[in-house]
């Protein structure tokens, strides 16, 4: 059975492309998270899986040698259909969606699967942090919670990557007011620098007060 395609697939693919992550080299941050997922779930396989138009590509793959598989075989392609909850498959041989899947009938002999969707701030699911076993089983509530927490850390890494990629696309000299630090755009309009970057990228901001400003403006003697 082929996995259905999301109605907003075009927008989802746009979000994925803006990450500039597909086919990149391994990174320790993702490998560490996948390793912890395999330890928490006590599974031989853990993956950071991203779903593009034709494949699932693994940013990290613990216990699995291949870098990608066709999208039509991807359990994760089903997981992104319901990003509000984790996809749990206790026994793939007893599930009509997966019983004839080549990844079940052959190597790596998938039986158990649990995938926590990786949902960006724009609501788009990119893939999953998933754990896989070669025997039918379940996870405890603590294990499921641990997998969810780790998936949130993957999302944080993806959001950071997207923000950095967006900022890098801003090129040329930006006129910045020496007094208020507002930025002048190409039409001559002045605006706060965070507004300018938000308009030209997907970066989002939170505000705080740095130690120097705290000392200078909010010091209590």
C-alpha positions in Angstrom: 0.0 0.0 0.0 1.4 3.4 -1.1 1.4 6.2 1.6 -1.0 9.0 0.8 0.3 12.5 -0.1 -0.5 15.5 2.1 -2.8 18.1 0.6 -0.2 20.8 1.5 2.7 18.8 0.1 3.9 21.6 -2.0 4.2 24.0 1.0 5.8 21.2 3.0 8.4 20.7 0.3 9.2 24.4 0.3 9.8 24.3 4.0 12.1 21.3 3.6 14.1 22.9 0.8 14.7 26.0 3.0 16.5 23.8 5.5 19.3 23.1 2.9 19.9 19.8 4.7 19.3 17.0 2.2 22.4 15.2 1.2 24.6 17.0 3.7 27.3 15.3 5.7 26.7 13.6 9.1 26.6 16.0 12.1 27.3 15.1 15.6 24.3 16.8 17.0 21.9 14.6 15.1 23.9 11.4 15.6 23.9 12.0 19.3 20.2 12.4 19.4 19.6 9.3 17.3 22.0 7.3 19.6 20.1 8.4 22.7 16.8 7.5 21.0 18.1 3.9 20.4 19.3 3.7 24.0 16.0 5.0 25.5 13.9 2.7 23.3 16.3 -0.2 23.5 16.1 -0.7 19.8 18.9 -1.6 17.3 17.9 1.1 14.8 17.2 4.8 15.3 16.9 7.3 12.5 16.5 11.0 11.8 14.4 10.7 8.7 13.4 13.4 6.3 10.8 12.9 3.6 11.3 14.5 0.2 9.3 14.0 -2.9 10.7 10.6 -3.9 12.6 9.2 -0.9 13.2 9.2 2.8 16.7 10.4 3.5 18.5 9.8 6.8 20.3 12.7 8.4 21.4 10.2 11.0 21.1 6.4 10.9 22.1 4.3 13.9 22.1 0.6 13.2 21.3 0.9 9.5 23.8 1.1 6.7 21.8 2.7 3.9 21.4 6.5 3.6 18.0 6.5 2.0 15.0 4.4 0.9 12.2 5.0 -1.6 9.4 7.1 -0.2 6.8 4.4 -1.1 8.5 2.1 1.5 8.8 4.8 4.2 6.9 4.2 7.5 7.7 7.9 8.1 5.7 8.9 5.1 2.7 7.8 7.1 3.9 9.5 10.2 3.9 12.9 8.6 0.2 12.5 7.7 -0.7 12.8 11.4 2.0 15.1 12.8 0.0 15.8 16.0 0.8 12.3 17.3 3.4 9.6 17.2 3.0 6.7 14.8 3.3 3.4 16.6 3.4 0.1 14.7 3.7 -2.8 17.2 4.0 -5.5 14.5 4.4 -4.5 10.9 3.4 -8.0 9.7 0.0 -7.5 11.3 -0.6 -4.1 9.7 -2.2 -3.9 6.2 -0.2 -0.7 5.4 3.2 -2.5 5.9 2.8 -6.2 5.8 4.0 -6.4 2.1 6.6 -3.7 2.5 10.0 -4.8 1.2 11.6 -3.4 4.4 9.4 -5.8 6.4 9.5 -8.9 4.1 13.3 -8.4 3.7 16.2 -6.5 5.2 16.1 -4.9 7.7 13.1 -7.0 8.7 11.2 -4.3 10.4 8.6 -5.4 12.9 8.3 -2.6 15.5 8.3 1.1 14.5 7.8 4.3 16.5 8.1 7.6 14.9 7.8 11.1 16.5 7.1 13.7 13.8 9.5 16.6 13.3 7.2 19.6 13.0 8.6 23.0 12.3 7.2 26.3 13.7 5.2 26.8 10.5 3.3 23.5 11.2 5.1 21.5 8.4 6.3 18.0 9.3 9.7 17.3 7.8 10.0 13.6 8.8 10.5 11.8 12.1 12.9 10.7 14.8 12.1 7.0 14.7 13.2 3.8 16.4 12.9 0.4 14.8 13.2 -3.2 16.1 13.2 -6.6 14.4 10.8 -8.0 16.8 7.2 -7.1 17.6 6.9 -5.0 20.8 5.8 -1.8 22.5 7.3 1.1 24.4 6.6 2.2 27.9 5.1 5.7 28.6 8.5 6.9 29.8 10.2 5.6 26.6 7.6 7.3 24.4 8.0 10.6 26.4 11.8 10.3 26.0 11.4 9.9 22.2 9.1 12.9 22.0 11.6 15.0 24.0 14.4 14.0 21.7 12.4 14.8 18.6 11.9 18.3 19.9 15.6 18.6 20.1 15.9 17.6 16.5 13.3 20.3 15.6 15.4 22.8 17.5 18.4 21.9 15.4 16.4 22.2 12.2 14.9 25.6 13.2 18.4 26.9 13.9 19.6 25.6 10.6 16.7 27.3 8.8 17.3 30.6 10.5 21.1 30.6 9.7 20.4 29.6 6.1 17.9 32.5 5.8 20.3 35.0 7.3 23.1 33.9 5.0 20.9 34.7 2.0 20.8 38.3 3.0 23.7 39.8 1.0 25.1 43.3 0.3 25.5 46.3 2.6 22.6 47.1 4.9 22.4 50.8 6.0 21.9 50.7 9.8 21.2 53.7 12.0 24.2 54.3 14.3 21.8 55.5 17.0 18.6 53.3 17.0 20.0 50.4 14.9 17.1 50.4 12.5 17.7 49.2 9.0 16.9 51.0 5.7 15.4 48.8 3.0 15.7 49.4 -0.8 12.6 51.7 -0.8 14.2 54.0 1.8 11.9 52.8 4.6 13.5 52.4 8.1 12.5 49.5 10.3 13.7 47.4 13.2 16.4 44.9 12.1 14.4 41.9 13.3 11.4 43.1 11.2 13.7 43.4 8.2 15.2 39.9 8.6 11.7 38.4 9.2 10.4 39.9 6.0 13.3 38.5 4.0 13.6 35.1 5.7 11.8 32.6 7.9 13.8 33.5 10.9 11.9 34.2 14.1 13.1 36.1 17.2 12.8 36.2 20.9 14.1 39.1 23.0 16.3 39.3 26.0 18.7 41.7 27.6 22.4 41.0 27.3 24.7 41.2 30.4 26.3 44.5 29.3 22.9 46.2 28.9 21.7 44.8 32.2 24.8 46.3 33.9 24.4 49.6 32.2 20.7 50.3 32.2 19.2 48.1 34.9 21.9 48.0 37.6 20.6 48.2 41.1 23.1 49.6 43.6 
